[in-house]
């Protein structure tokens, strides 16, 4: 099978634990692009937190962001397709999170909103400070989330996290059942909350078919539960070695973990 599209999750997949792209991956993805293969980032991240990787890879394709909540064209600086939360849905989510110890951020328009500096946003700030100023994500502190959601155009997702996994699971299940939203685990201690029906697989398929191709022509790489939709839908789904077994079950193949050049090896074997 000739694969014409390479779809890549970022955290835990293309990026190592220090948020770096391995040199082997950079080299092989450049070769693939030169050969006419389309390379797409398909991530839970906001587009403002993708810039350094998009630039390093020298991409010209849209990015699929916030687990498929929207696709974003960096060249024209516009959203191509989207399905955001309504302010009313966001207020309902906030009502479940209020009074809990669950950290939460809201991804909107061109910014990530936070109300206080908890562990999650502190890590993001530290990473941002390590970047050149023009590549730093827009992090915006607000006094009141309930007011803020009425002052933006699009609400892409909530990023919630907590070391209390039982509580995080309980709240997520309540939100899914009572507000009918999608709650996806994107990290061991993080659940993303977005509009039901959004997924990486759905938005990736939408773009692939708009280019006159099919998902059979896609090789996709991922490591977590928010990647399973694209691993399952791709012609060749490749799970990282650091993925849990339940995620690996959705893939056709399993490669090395994200600290080793498994992505490069797979692309050289199956694409180039």
C-alpha positions as CSV (number, residue, x, y, z in Angstrom):
1,X,0.0,0.0,0.0
2,X,1.3,3.5,-0.9
3,X,0.6,5.9,2.0
4,X,0.2,9.5,0.9
5,X,-0.5,11.0,4.3
6,X,1.4,10.8,7.6
7,X,-0.8,11.8,10.6
8,X,1.1,12.5,13.9
9,X,0.0,13.1,17.4
10,X,2.4,15.3,19.3
11,X,2.7,14.7,23.1
12,X,3.9,11.1,23.8
13,X,4.3,10.4,20.1
14,X,6.3,12.8,17.9
15,X,7.6,14.6,21.0
16,X,10.0,13.1,23.6
17,X,9.4,13.9,27.3
18,X,11.3,17.2,26.9
19,X,8.9,18.3,24.2
20,X,11.5,17.8,21.4
21,X,11.2,16.2,18.0
22,X,13.9,13.5,17.6
23,X,16.4,14.4,14.8
24,X,15.6,11.0,13.1
25,X,12.0,12.0,12.9
26,X,12.8,15.5,11.5
27,X,15.0,14.0,8.8
28,X,12.5,11.3,7.7
29,X,9.5,13.6,7.7
30,X,11.5,16.1,5.6
31,X,12.3,13.3,3.1
32,X,8.6,12.3,3.0
33,X,7.5,15.9,2.3
34,X,10.1,16.1,-0.5
35,X,8.6,12.9,-1.9
36,X,5.1,14.5,-2.0
37,X,3.7,12.8,1.1
38,X,1.5,15.1,3.2
39,X,2.4,15.4,6.9
40,X,-0.3,16.5,9.3
41,X,-0.2,17.2,13.0
42,X,-3.2,15.8,14.7
43,X,-3.2,16.9,18.4
44,X,-5.1,17.7,21.5
45,X,-3.2,21.0,21.6
46,X,-4.4,24.5,20.7
47,X,-3.0,25.8,17.5
48,X,-1.1,28.5,19.5
49,X,0.8,25.7,21.2
50,X,1.8,24.0,18.0
51,X,3.8,26.8,16.3
52,X,7.4,25.7,17.3
53,X,6.8,22.1,15.9
54,X,5.0,23.3,12.8
55,X,7.9,25.6,12.1
56,X,10.5,22.9,12.8
57,X,8.8,20.5,10.4
58,X,8.3,23.3,7.7
59,X,4.7,22.2,7.1
60,X,2.2,23.6,4.7
61,X,-0.8,21.5,5.7
62,X,-3.5,22.4,8.2
63,X,-3.3,21.2,11.8
64,X,-6.1,19.3,13.4
65,X,-6.4,20.7,16.9
66,X,-8.1,20.1,20.3
67,X,-8.8,16.4,19.4
68,X,-10.7,17.3,16.2
69,X,-12.7,20.3,17.6
70,X,-11.3,22.3,14.6
71,X,-8.7,22.3,11.8
72,X,-6.5,25.3,11.4
73,X,-4.6,26.7,8.4
74,X,-1.4,28.3,9.6
75,X,-0.7,29.8,6.2
76,X,-4.0,31.8,6.0
77,X,-4.4,32.0,9.8
78,X,-7.9,30.8,9.8
79,X,-10.1,28.0,11.1
80,X,-11.2,25.7,8.2
81,X,-13.8,23.6,10.0
82,X,-15.0,23.4,13.5
83,X,-17.5,22.3,16.1
84,X,-17.0,24.4,19.2
85,X,-18.8,24.3,22.6
86,X,-21.6,26.8,23.2
87,X,-21.3,29.2,26.1
88,X,-24.2,27.5,27.7
89,X,-22.4,24.1,27.6
90,X,-19.3,25.7,28.9
91,X,-21.2,27.1,31.9
92,X,-22.6,23.7,32.6
93,X,-19.2,22.1,32.6
94,X,-17.9,24.8,34.9
95,X,-20.8,24.0,37.3
96,X,-19.4,20.5,37.7
97,X,-15.8,21.6,38.1
98,X,-16.6,24.4,40.6
99,X,-15.7,23.5,44.2
100,X,-13.5,20.6,43.1
101,X,-9.7,20.3,43.1
102,X,-9.6,19.6,39.4
103,X,-7.4,22.0,37.5
104,X,-8.9,23.3,34.3
105,X,-8.1,25.4,31.3
106,X,-10.3,26.6,28.6
107,X,-9.1,26.7,25.0
108,X,-10.7,29.4,23.0
109,X,-10.2,31.4,19.7
110,X,-6.5,32.1,19.7
111,X,-5.7,31.7,23.4
112,X,-5.6,29.4,26.4
113,X,-7.5,30.8,29.4
114,X,-6.6,30.2,33.0
115,X,-7.8,31.7,36.3
116,X,-5.1,30.7,38.7
117,X,-1.5,29.4,38.4
118,X,-2.0,25.7,39.2
119,X,0.5,22.9,38.2
120,X,-0.8,22.5,34.7
121,X,-0.6,26.1,33.6
122,X,2.7,26.5,35.5
123,X,4.3,23.7,33.3
124,X,2.9,25.4,30.2
125,X,4.3,28.7,31.2
126,X,7.7,27.2,31.9
127,X,7.7,25.6,28.4
128,X,6.5,28.8,26.8
129,X,9.3,30.8,28.5
130,X,11.8,28.5,26.9
131,X,10.7,29.4,23.4
132,X,11.5,32.4,21.2
133,X,8.9,35.1,21.8
134,X,7.3,34.8,18.4
135,X,6.6,31.1,19.0
136,X,5.1,31.3,22.5
137,X,1.5,30.3,23.0
138,X,-1.0,33.0,24.1
139,X,-1.9,32.3,27.7
140,X,-4.5,34.7,29.1
141,X,-5.5,35.0,32.8
142,X,-9.1,35.8,33.5
143,X,-10.9,36.7,36.7
144,X,-14.0,34.7,36.0
145,X,-14.4,31.8,33.6
146,X,-18.2,32.2,33.6
147,X,-17.9,35.7,32.3
148,X,-15.0,34.9,29.9
149,X,-16.9,32.2,28.0
150,X,-19.4,34.9,26.9
151,X,-16.7,37.1,25.5
152,X,-15.1,34.8,23.0
153,X,-16.1,33.6,19.6
154,X,-15.3,29.9,19.8
155,X,-14.8,27.5,22.8
156,X,-12.7,24.6,21.6
157,X,-12.4,22.5,24.7
158,X,-11.7,22.2,28.5
159,X,-8.4,20.6,29.6
160,X,-8.9,19.1,33.0
161,X,-6.4,17.4,35.2
162,X,-6.0,16.0,38.6
163,X,-3.9,13.5,40.5
164,X,-7.2,12.2,42.0
165,X,-8.0,9.9,39.0
166,X,-11.1,8.5,40.7
167,X,-12.6,12.0,41.1
168,X,-11.6,13.0,37.6
169,X,-13.2,9.9,36.1
170,X,-16.4,10.5,38.2
171,X,-16.8,14.1,37.1
172,X,-16.1,13.2,33.5
173,X,-18.7,10.5,33.5
174,X,-21.3,12.9,35.0
175,X,-20.5,15.5,32.3
176,X,-20.8,12.9,29.6
177,X,-24.1,11.6,30.9
178,X,-25.8,14.9,31.9
179,X,-24.5,17.4,29.3
180,X,-23.9,14.9,26.5
181,X,-20.4,16.1,25.7
182,X,-17.2,14.1,24.8
183,X,-14.7,13.4,27.6
184,X,-11.4,11.9,26.3
185,X,-8.3,10.9,28.2
186,X,-5.4,12.6,26.6
187,X,-2.8,11.9,29.3
188,X,-2.6,9.7,32.4
189,X,-4.1,12.4,34.5
190,X,-5.9,14.6,31.9
191,X,-9.3,14.6,30.4
192,X,-10.4,16.8,27.6
193,X,-14.0,17.9,27.4
194,X,-15.4,19.0,24.0
195,X,-18.4,18.8,21.7
196,X,-19.7,15.3,21.2
197,X,-18.7,13.9,17.8
198,X,-15.4,15.6,17.6
199,X,-12.5,13.3,17.3
200,X,-9.1,13.2,15.6
201,X,-10.3,10.4,13.3
202,X,-13.4,12.3,12.1
203,X,-11.5,15.6,11.4
204,X,-8.6,13.8,9.8
205,X,-11.0,11.9,7.5
206,X,-12.7,15.1,6.6
207,X,-9.5,16.7,5.4
208,X,-8.2,13.6,3.7
209,X,-11.4,13.2,1.7
210,X,-11.4,16.9,0.8
211,X,-8.0,16.3,-0.9
212,X,-9.4,13.4,-3.0
213,X,-7.8,10.7,-0.9
214,X,-9.1,8.0,1.4
215,X,-8.2,6.9,4.9
216,X,-6.6,3.8,3.5
217,X,-3.8,6.1,2.2
218,X,-3.1,7.3,5.8
219,X,-0.4,6.1,8.2
220,X,-1.2,7.5,11.7
221,X,0.9,7.5,14.9
222,X,-0.5,8.0,18.4
223,X,-0.1,7.0,22.1
224,X,-3.3,7.8,24.0
225,X,-7.0,7.3,24.1
226,X,-7.7,10.5,22.2
227,X,-5.7,8.9,19.3
228,X,-7.7,5.7,19.0
229,X,-10.2,7.1,16.5
230,X,-7.5,7.9,14.0
231,X,-5.5,4.8,14.7
232,X,-8.6,2.7,14.0
233,X,-9.6,4.7,10.9
234,X,-6.2,4.9,9.2
235,X,-5.0,2.5,6.6
236,X,-2.1,1.8,9.0
237,X,-2.4,2.7,12.6
238,X,0.8,2.7,14.6
239,X,0.8,2.9,18.4
240,X,3.8,4.0,20.3
241,X,5.6,1.6,22.6
242,X,4.8,3.8,25.6
243,X,1.0,3.5,24.9
244,X,-1.1,1.4,27.3
245,X,-2.4,-1.9,26.0
246,X,-5.9,-0.7,25.6
247,X,-4.7,1.9,23.1
248,X,-2.4,-0.5,21.3
249,X,-5.4,-2.7,20.6
250,X,-6.7,-0.1,18.2
251,X,-3.5,-0.1,16.1
252,X,-2.2,-2.4,13.4
253,X,1.3,-2.2,14.6
254,X,3.3,-1.1,17.7
255,X,6.6,0.7,17.4
256,X,9.2,1.8,19.9
257,X,8.5,4.4,22.6
258,X,8.7,8.1,22.0
259,X,12.3,8.4,23.1
260,X,13.5,6.1,20.3
261,X,13.4,6.5,16.5
262,X,10.4,4.2,16.0
263,X,8.5,6.7,13.9
264,X,11.4,7.1,11.5
265,X,11.8,3.4,11.2
266,X,8.1,2.9,10.4
267,X,8.1,5.7,7.8
268,X,11.2,4.3,6.1
269,X,9.7,0.8,6.0
270,X,6.2,1.6,5.0
271,X,6.2,5.0,3.2
272,X,9.6,5.8,1.6
